[in-house]
């Protein structure tokens, strides 16, 4: 009888500790992320994708809420400016730049949130502010004011991705993942981006 009572007590205590640990994983959290973004674009008519010449830095901050296997958050994503040069072959050319930042609402599913290693998938919707500038010059290095343009549209954006979480403590998590973005169109181009990031989250 003593062994039975001892075993039952241990079981109840274990369930209580596990329940408390699970509860510690839930709540409001803050997150920061950093990584690289690789843009590509295609003509709206559907021609093949073309990549811009440089991968650029991205930084993001998020505030969210986690409950068991589900997370939801609001996120701001900043991406560094991408600059490149296009030659006309006659001594002239164009200097172009592209940059963007996004406001996203993301939702995630954590497949094993109470284990030290957990894969996850996520999807988001939001808006992206894009800035596309172009200035042209002739063979003498003179800038052509009539060939300058600046497009700054705000477009609906959606994203899909996934990754892996390492649970350092019940409240502190380290993430690594990938996201694909569809940012809409700018200057007759459909803009897409691939993002690889790492980050940390803390549940309060």
KEBA-549842 format. One record per residue (C-alpha): x, y negated, z negated; residue number from 0; residue in three letters. Coordinates in nm, 2 decimals, always signed. Example, Ala and Ser with C-alpha at 12.3 -4.5 7.8 and 13.67 -1.06 7.14 Angstrom:
KEBA-549842
+1.23, +0.45, -0.78, 0, ala .
+1.37, +0.11, -0.71, 1, ser .
//
This chain:
KEBA-549842
+0.00, +0.00, +0.00, 0, unk .
+0.29, -0.23, -0.09, 1, unk .
+0.45, -0.17, +0.25, 2, unk .
+0.11, -0.23, +0.42, 3, unk .
+0.07, -0.56, +0.24, 4, unk .
+0.43, -0.66, +0.31, 5, unk .
+0.39, -0.59, +0.68, 6, unk .
+0.06, -0.78, +0.70, 7, unk .
+0.21, -1.08, +0.52, 8, unk .
+0.51, -1.08, +0.75, 9, unk .
+0.27, -1.06, +1.05, 10, unk .
+0.07, -1.36, +0.93, 11, unk .
+0.38, -1.55, +0.85, 12, unk .
+0.52, -1.48, +1.19, 13, unk .
+0.20, -1.59, +1.36, 14, unk .
+0.20, -1.91, +1.15, 15, unk .
+0.56, -1.99, +1.24, 16, unk .
+0.50, -1.92, +1.61, 17, unk .
+0.18, -2.13, +1.61, 18, unk .
+0.37, -2.42, +1.45, 19, unk .
+0.66, -2.38, +1.70, 20, unk .
+0.41, -2.38, +1.99, 21, unk .
+0.24, -2.69, +1.85, 22, unk .
+0.58, -2.87, +1.83, 23, unk .
+0.61, -2.82, +2.21, 24, unk .
+0.29, -3.01, +2.28, 25, unk .
+0.22, -3.39, +2.27, 26, unk .
+0.33, -3.71, +2.44, 27, unk .
+0.67, -3.71, +2.60, 28, unk .
+0.92, -3.95, +2.76, 29, unk .
+1.14, -3.83, +3.05, 30, unk .
+1.43, -3.97, +3.26, 31, unk .
+1.56, -3.82, +3.58, 32, unk .
+1.84, -3.88, +3.82, 33, unk .
+1.96, -3.72, +4.14, 34, unk .
+2.00, -3.77, +4.52, 35, unk .
+1.74, -3.84, +4.79, 36, unk .
+1.78, -3.75, +5.16, 37, unk .
+1.54, -3.93, +5.39, 38, unk .
+1.43, -3.82, +5.73, 39, unk .
+1.18, -3.96, +5.97, 40, unk .
+0.99, -3.87, +6.29, 41, unk .
+0.80, -4.07, +6.54, 42, unk .
+0.43, -4.08, +6.48, 43, unk .
+0.38, -3.91, +6.81, 44, unk .
+0.54, -3.60, +6.65, 45, unk .
+0.90, -3.58, +6.78, 46, unk .
+1.16, -3.39, +6.58, 47, unk .
+1.28, -3.52, +6.25, 48, unk .
+1.60, -3.73, +6.23, 49, unk .
+1.80, -3.78, +5.91, 50, unk .
+1.94, -4.11, +5.79, 51, unk .
+2.32, -4.10, +5.76, 52, unk .
+2.36, -4.11, +5.38, 53, unk .
+2.22, -3.94, +5.08, 54, unk .
+2.13, -4.19, +4.81, 55, unk .
+2.09, -4.22, +4.44, 56, unk .
+1.75, -4.20, +4.27, 57, unk .
+1.65, -4.27, +3.91, 58, unk .
+1.31, -4.22, +3.75, 59, unk .
+1.13, -4.27, +3.42, 60, unk .
+0.81, -4.10, +3.31, 61, unk .
+0.56, -4.09, +3.03, 62, unk .
+0.34, -3.79, +3.00, 63, unk .
+0.15, -3.54, +2.79, 64, unk .
+0.21, -3.17, +2.75, 65, unk .
-0.03, -2.91, +2.64, 66, unk .
+0.07, -2.54, +2.65, 67, unk .
+0.13, -2.45, +3.01, 68, unk .
+0.03, -2.79, +3.16, 69, unk .
+0.20, -3.13, +3.19, 70, unk .
+0.07, -3.45, +3.33, 71, unk .
+0.26, -3.78, +3.37, 72, unk .
+0.30, -4.12, +3.52, 73, unk .
+0.63, -4.18, +3.68, 74, unk .
+0.83, -4.47, +3.84, 75, unk .
+1.09, -4.37, +4.10, 76, unk .
+1.37, -4.60, +4.22, 77, unk .
+1.59, -4.51, +4.52, 78, unk .
+1.91, -4.69, +4.63, 79, unk .
+1.92, -4.88, +4.96, 80, unk .
+2.03, -4.69, +5.27, 81, unk .
+2.22, -4.89, +5.53, 82, unk .
+2.34, -4.79, +5.87, 83, unk .
+2.46, -4.94, +6.20, 84, unk .
+2.34, -4.88, +6.55, 85, unk .
+2.55, -4.97, +6.85, 86, unk .
+2.41, -5.08, +7.19, 87, unk .
+2.73, -4.97, +7.38, 88, unk .
+2.79, -5.32, +7.52, 89, unk .
+2.96, -5.47, +7.21, 90, unk .
+2.64, -5.56, +7.03, 91, unk .
+2.43, -5.37, +6.79, 92, unk .
+2.19, -5.37, +6.50, 93, unk .
+2.23, -5.34, +6.13, 94, unk .
+1.94, -5.16, +5.96, 95, unk .
+1.85, -5.09, +5.60, 96, unk .
+1.58, -4.88, +5.43, 97, unk .
+1.48, -4.86, +5.06, 98, unk .
+1.18, -4.74, +4.87, 99, unk .
+1.03, -4.70, +4.52, 100, unk .
+0.72, -4.50, +4.41, 101, unk .
+0.45, -4.50, +4.15, 102, unk .
+0.34, -4.14, +4.10, 103, unk .
+0.09, -3.93, +3.90, 104, unk .
+0.24, -3.58, +3.86, 105, unk .
+0.10, -3.26, +3.73, 106, unk .
+0.31, -2.95, +3.64, 107, unk .
+0.25, -2.59, +3.54, 108, unk .
+0.52, -2.43, +3.31, 109, unk .
+0.52, -2.06, +3.35, 110, unk .
+0.70, -1.98, +3.02, 111, unk .
+0.68, -2.29, +2.81, 112, unk .
+0.77, -2.12, +2.48, 113, unk .
+1.08, -1.94, +2.61, 114, unk .
+1.43, -2.10, +2.63, 115, unk .
+1.42, -2.07, +3.02, 116, unk .
+1.10, -2.16, +3.21, 117, unk .
+1.03, -2.21, +3.58, 118, unk .
+0.77, -2.47, +3.68, 119, unk .
+0.59, -2.60, +3.99, 120, unk .
+0.45, -2.95, +4.03, 121, unk .
+0.26, -3.18, +4.26, 122, unk .
+0.20, -3.56, +4.27, 123, unk .
+0.01, -3.84, +4.43, 124, unk .
+0.08, -4.21, +4.43, 125, unk .
+0.20, -4.51, +4.63, 126, unk .
+0.54, -4.60, +4.78, 127, unk .
+0.67, -4.94, +4.86, 128, unk .
+0.90, -4.92, +5.16, 129, unk .
+1.13, -5.19, +5.29, 130, unk .
+1.27, -5.16, +5.65, 131, unk .
+1.50, -5.44, +5.78, 132, unk .
+1.68, -5.48, +6.11, 133, unk .
+1.90, -5.75, +6.24, 134, unk .
+2.07, -5.76, +6.59, 135, unk .
+2.39, -5.92, +6.72, 136, unk .
+2.55, -5.96, +7.06, 137, unk .
+2.90, -5.88, +7.19, 138, unk .
+3.03, -6.21, +7.04, 139, unk .
+2.90, -6.12, +6.70, 140, unk .
+2.62, -6.38, +6.71, 141, unk .
+2.30, -6.29, +6.53, 142, unk .
+1.98, -6.30, +6.73, 143, unk .
+1.71, -6.45, +6.51, 144, unk .
+1.44, -6.34, +6.75, 145, unk .
+1.55, -5.97, +6.71, 146, unk .
+1.51, -5.97, +6.33, 147, unk .
+1.22, -5.79, +6.16, 148, unk .
+1.12, -5.69, +5.81, 149, unk .
+0.85, -5.43, +5.73, 150, unk .
+0.74, -5.39, +5.37, 151, unk .
+0.43, -5.17, +5.36, 152, unk .
+0.28, -4.98, +5.06, 153, unk .
+0.17, -4.63, +5.16, 154, unk .
-0.01, -4.34, +5.00, 155, unk .
+0.24, -4.07, +4.90, 156, unk .
+0.22, -3.71, +4.80, 157, unk .
+0.49, -3.47, +4.67, 158, unk .
+0.54, -3.10, +4.60, 159, unk .
+0.82, -2.93, +4.41, 160, unk .
+0.95, -2.70, +4.15, 161, unk .
+1.24, -2.63, +3.92, 162, unk .
+1.37, -2.48, +3.60, 163, unk .
+1.35, -2.60, +3.24, 164, unk .
+1.59, -2.52, +2.96, 165, unk .
+1.44, -2.56, +2.61, 166, unk .
+1.72, -2.69, +2.39, 167, unk .
+1.47, -2.73, +2.10, 168, unk .
+1.09, -2.73, +2.07, 169, unk .
+1.09, -3.10, +2.15, 170, unk .
+1.39, -3.15, +2.37, 171, unk .
+1.40, -3.01, +2.73, 172, unk .
+1.64, -3.03, +3.02, 173, unk .
+1.50, -3.00, +3.37, 174, unk .
+1.65, -2.94, +3.72, 175, unk .
+1.44, -2.94, +4.03, 176, unk .
+1.35, -3.02, +4.39, 177, unk .
+1.08, -3.24, +4.53, 178, unk .
+0.95, -3.30, +4.89, 179, unk .
+0.79, -3.64, +4.96, 180, unk .
+0.56, -3.75, +5.24, 181, unk .
+0.56, -4.13, +5.22, 182, unk .
+0.34, -4.22, +5.51, 183, unk .
+0.45, -4.43, +5.80, 184, unk .
+0.65, -4.75, +5.86, 185, unk .
+0.73, -4.92, +6.20, 186, unk .
+0.58, -4.62, +6.39, 187, unk .
+0.78, -4.37, +6.19, 188, unk .
+0.66, -4.10, +5.95, 189, unk .
+0.89, -4.10, +5.65, 190, unk .
+0.98, -3.79, +5.45, 191, unk .
+1.23, -3.73, +5.17, 192, unk .
+1.40, -3.44, +5.00, 193, unk .
+1.50, -3.50, +4.64, 194, unk .
+1.73, -3.29, +4.41, 195, unk .
+1.73, -3.41, +4.04, 196, unk .
+1.82, -3.33, +3.69, 197, unk .
+1.66, -3.48, +3.38, 198, unk .
+1.56, -3.47, +3.01, 199, unk .
+1.23, -3.48, +2.83, 200, unk .
+1.15, -3.54, +2.46, 201, unk .
+0.82, -3.46, +2.30, 202, unk .
+0.72, -3.69, +2.02, 203, unk .
//
